[in-house]
Amino acid sequence: MGQVPSRITGKLVMPFQVVFTGCARDDFDRREGIKHLSEKFKLSFQQINKLLASGKSVIKKVDDRHMADKLVTKLWNAGWHSEIRNDQEVILTTASWPEDAALTVHAGQGAETSVEAEQPRNTTLAGEDCSVVVPQSWSVLQDLNRSAVLQAGDLALNQYLVVLKQNASDIAVANGVEDYCAAQIAQCANRVSAAEILVRATPLDREDCMGAFGEVSAEVAGIAVQYLIACVKFGDTIYTMFLWCERKDFEAVRTDFWNIAHGFTVEPPRPSGSNSADQSSPETHTSEELAT
């Protein structure tokens, strides 16, 4: 469609385009940036994945430059670089801003000026060879799954995490992590009652590893629950995270689950010759006994 003439001047009005670049600020944790995209911009898992995978994307067209500036500032304070374009010309890019620009840019125009004050308190929990950043109320748990390398959650809120791992050389999947994740999702759905696959295996946007995720709803002991299942591959090992809670609470904790999946980290392998707890071949793990 062509540009619409201004009703006042009769001239063509070229809207300002706000472009999300997909690049996180140098001094900003990418996981926190993803969390802010969900919380501040109300984006779903799928929308964030699509946005990050698409590179530079026009996310807003406005006729008012002031509105474009406010959105750029909001993205900056959320940890992301962006641009303003007019008729394909880049007229502003935050890539050239100093890292303390958010303290002064557009001050007095309603822009956000403090990120730290809005960040919820988190804690880091460690497993056998991995760790996750979780809400402060979570703790390490026992007896959720006998094969887990990490078990955690909040018993009062019925929110849980189980992490299993699998040697990639022990499995045969055509398309790597995404196929493996699809198999884990299907296996979970086959082992619980009233199961429905809500989101099939979808690539998980992480810079440090390959990953995929999906969602399943089910009933466990007569309670409606919903799972987020995420698989990530580090070296020769695939880790599968099963995160679940009561279905009625899932949307409220979706951001926390999403951040856990993105923030999962693995310890570097020990040097050869060092003592290890177990040199035997790993078992082939399944998603059974996740919600007991």
Summary of the structure (lengths in Angstrom):
residues: 292
radius of gyration: 22.2
end to end distance: 56.6
largest distance: 78.4
contacts: 840
relative contact order: 0.13
helix: 27%
strand: 35%
